[in-house]
Amino acid sequence: MTTSENQYKQSNLAARLFELMKSLSEDEQRILLRVLEKRLSKGKRKHERESFFMVIDYSTEDRMYKDYIQNISAGGVFIET
C-alpha cells in the first residue's frame, strides 16, 4: 500500500469517526470523551521514572530492613523488597 493510499484510508476513518460522533447526543459525546480519556491515561505515570540504584536501610514500626531503590521519579521511589 502506498503512502497516499494509507493517508486516504486514515482520513476516511477519521471522517467516519467524526460523523458517528456528531450523530451522538451531547450527553453521549461527554460519556464517550470520558471513556476515551480514561482508556488513554491507563498505565501512564504522572512522573517519568529514571533507573537508579542505591542500597538503603529503613524501618517500619519496630523492624529494620535493608533493600535497594530500583528507580526514582519526582513522585517517589520504588524500593525492591
C-alpha positions as CSV (number, residue, x, y, z in Angstrom):
1,M,0.0,0.0,0.0
2,T,1.4,3.4,-1.0
3,T,1.7,6.3,1.4
4,S,-1.1,8.2,-0.4
5,E,-3.4,5.2,-0.1
6,N,-2.6,4.8,3.5
7,Q,-3.3,8.5,4.2
8,Y,-6.6,8.3,2.2
9,K,-7.7,5.3,4.4
10,Q,-6.7,7.2,7.6
11,S,-8.6,10.3,6.5
12,N,-11.7,8.2,5.6
13,L,-11.5,6.5,9.0
14,A,-11.3,9.9,10.8
15,A,-14.1,11.3,8.7
16,R,-16.3,8.3,9.6
17,L,-15.5,8.6,13.3
18,F,-16.4,12.4,13.2
19,E,-19.7,11.6,11.5
20,L,-20.5,9.0,14.1
21,M,-19.6,11.3,17.0
22,K,-21.7,14.2,15.5
23,S,-24.7,11.9,15.5
24,L,-24.4,11.3,19.3
25,S,-26.3,13.4,21.8
26,E,-24.2,15.9,23.8
27,D,-24.5,13.6,26.9
28,E,-23.4,10.6,24.8
29,Q,-20.4,12.6,23.5
30,R,-19.4,13.5,27.1
31,I,-19.6,9.8,28.1
32,L,-17.5,8.8,25.0
33,L,-14.9,11.5,25.8
34,R,-14.6,10.3,29.5
35,V,-14.2,6.7,28.3
36,L,-11.6,7.6,25.7
37,E,-9.7,9.8,28.1
38,K,-9.7,7.1,30.8
39,R,-8.5,4.5,28.3
40,L,-5.7,6.7,27.0
41,S,-4.5,7.5,30.5
42,K,-4.4,3.9,31.8
43,G,-0.9,2.8,32.6
44,K,0.6,6.3,32.2
45,R,2.6,7.6,35.1
46,K,2.3,11.2,36.2
47,H,6.1,11.5,36.5
48,E,8.7,9.7,34.4
49,R,10.9,7.2,36.2
50,E,14.6,7.0,35.9
51,S,16.8,4.0,36.7
52,F,18.6,4.5,40.0
53,F,20.3,2.0,42.3
54,M,21.1,2.6,45.9
55,V,21.2,0.2,48.9
56,I,19.1,1.6,51.8
57,D,18.3,0.8,55.4
58,Y,14.9,1.7,56.6
59,S,12.4,0.9,59.4
60,T,8.7,0.5,59.8
61,E,7.3,0.4,63.3
62,D,9.8,-1.8,65.2
63,R,11.5,-3.7,62.3
64,M,14.6,-2.8,60.3
65,Y,15.1,-3.6,56.6
66,K,17.9,-3.4,54.1
67,D,16.8,-3.3,50.4
68,Y,17.5,-1.1,47.4
69,I,16.0,1.6,45.4
70,Q,15.4,0.4,41.8
71,N,14.1,3.6,40.2
72,I,13.2,7.2,41.2
73,S,10.9,10.0,40.0
74,A,9.5,13.3,41.2
75,G,6.6,11.3,42.7
76,G,8.7,8.9,44.7
77,V,10.9,5.8,44.6
78,F,10.5,2.1,44.0
79,I,12.1,0.0,46.8
80,E,12.7,-3.6,45.7
81,T,11.8,-5.8,48.7
